[in-house]
Each structure stands twice: as structure tokens, then as C-alpha cells.
Amino acid sequence: MMTKKTFDQAAMLDLEQRVGYEVWLLEAVYKLMEQELFPAFPDGVIYPLGIADPKFIVHGSVNINLADWRPGFLEAGAPLVFTTTFKLLDMMLEWVLEQNGIAPTYRFQQKIQKFQERLTYPDFLETRPWLTRSLIALYEKLEPLRGTIIHSRHFESADGSLRVSSSKRGVVGPEIEISAGSLRTFALLCVGVLRFVQGAWSVDEHRENLLRQSLDELAELHGMPLLGQKQPYRTTVRVYSADATPLSVDIRKVRKDIEVRYPQHACVFDVRVLRVHDGDVVDAFLFPWAVLDELPALKDANQYRVEVPKDIVAEHYRSN
């Protein structure tokens, strides 16, 4: 057995080199870029000056490109997308085994058995056993389907979906349908895990909620218990305040107002405080979700000072 390694910079470079093609393909066909997946919208909850009840504003985005090649590719390319995503997952897990001193093997069952042992994982996975267990379960359940697509013809593809049966050892199992949406979720999950492991994408509560949601959407494929993740929702709350300090926001009230508005969502929000003096917005502070519980006791708000936004509305801070 080889000597156990650590998940250092050299190991991360090795991982990047292993998965370069697969990540490129999946990011291209699904536009799985950080700025595409986690867009920044204008402030969605507004507390006008002197008004206790917030205004809720719904934002969205539409991306239309009549010359886009992706829809046509995805309608016909479901088998390729599935096998590419599975290969990405396979190479990530194989990399984990090798970092634990386990010699590489081309036999899937041998690799699956090794994951029953106590292994060391990169920090992102080590601290999230629910994610690690689900990835291994996906790997085990989908490996026979990958074998069918590569070696047999017991599958059909139409309109971006995939219907495939295990055909291991010549025994054809029940047909499993993987919708176009589930296929995208599978790809998004694997690319996302890779980027979080590498540290290329930052992780926070909202993005972790999105990962948990992805696993719940894939529950029929991995067979693990549902995590019960509510629909993730992220916004920025804008508070117009005449107080001299930006730290006087009633965070408990803001939480309650948002929970009442979005009871079926897991809400994460930042707070933008716009300080009003003599009828004008004179200062702005943006407090991230991670520090909101500490807000009243923060010693230095200046580190959260930002530019006054250009989309301020006079009726939100000026009385008629």
C-alpha cells in the first residue's frame, strides 16, 4: 500500500489535470459558471424610512440566444452528458482513494468497497458527511447504468431525458428514467463539489443549501434519505435609517418579516443600511449574512462601508 498523502496544492493540481476535459464540457453545455449559477440581483426587500412594513420586490433573469447550440445538443446528447458526469464523479472519488494511499484500480466494485473503510477526505467533504455519503451512493447506484450506456444498448434517449437499465452480467434490470432536469442537477452537483473542494468557489450557507437541494432532487437515483431542504432563497435587505449608527437594525424583525413572506424557503439575506441625514442618503453599509447575529455589538462598522447605490428611490427616504 502507498503512503497516505495530504490534500495539498500538488494534490489539487493533480485533480485539476484529471478532470479538465469533463469539467470543460459540462460547464460549456450547462453554463455552470459561478456568475451564472449565483447571480447578484438588486435589493429585494426594502424598508423605507420610518415605515415598519417592508416592500418586497421580485427580480429574475431571462437569457435568450437564438443562435445558442446548447438546447439542440442537450436534446440529443443525454447519454454523453451522463457518462461524462459519471466520469467526473469517478475521477474525483478515485483521487480521494489515491490520496489515502490506495493503489488505483479500474474495477468499480473494488473502489466502491474501499469507501466502506475509514478514509480521509478534503476539508470540504470531511466536514459534510451527508454529502460524502450521498456522492458514494450515487456512484454505486449509477455505475451499472454507466456500464449499460458504454457497453450495451439497453437505453433510450429523447428530448434530453434518458431511460436506461442495468445490464450487468447479462441480466437486464428495471428501467430507470433520468429526466433532463435531473441530468442537469447531477452535472451541477458534481461540478459544484469539485469547485468547492478546490476552493475555486466560495461556500456559504445559501450555496450549501443549494447542494442539499440538489441531493434531494436526486434522491430517487442515490436512494439516501431526504435531507428535507427547503427551497433556497437569497436576497439583500435595504434599510433606510435616520440613526447615527448603522448597527441599530432590528434583525429579529427582518428575519420574521421574511419568514412570513417566504415560509417554504430557506432564506439567507445580507443587510444594506442606507443612512439618511437632512433628507439625503449620506452613507451606505453592507452587512453580510454571516455577521448579522453580531450586528448590535460590532465594534467597527466602517469595514462594511460601501458606495451609496445608484438605484435609490426618493420616496423611500423623503417625506412628501
PEGI-V952573 format. One line per field, one symbol per residue. burial: b if it has 24 or more other C-alpha atoms within 12 Angstrom, else e. A space follows every 10 residues. Layout:
# PEGI-V952573
burial: ???
This chain:
# PEGI-V952573
burial: eeeeeebeee bbeebbeebe ebbebbbebb bbeeeeeeee ebbbbbbbbe eeebeeeeee eeeeeeeeee eeebbebbbb bbbbbbbbbb bbbbbbbbbb ebeeeeebee bbebbeeebb bbebbeeeee bbbbbbbbbb bbbbbbbbbe eeebbbbeeb bbbbbbbeee eeeeebbbbb ebbbbbbbbb bbbbbbbbee eeeeebbbbb bbbbbbbbbe bbebeeeebb bbbbbbbbbb bbeebbbbbe beebbeebee eeeeebbbbb bbbbbbeeee bbbbbbbbbe ebeebeeeee beebbeeeee ebeeebbeee
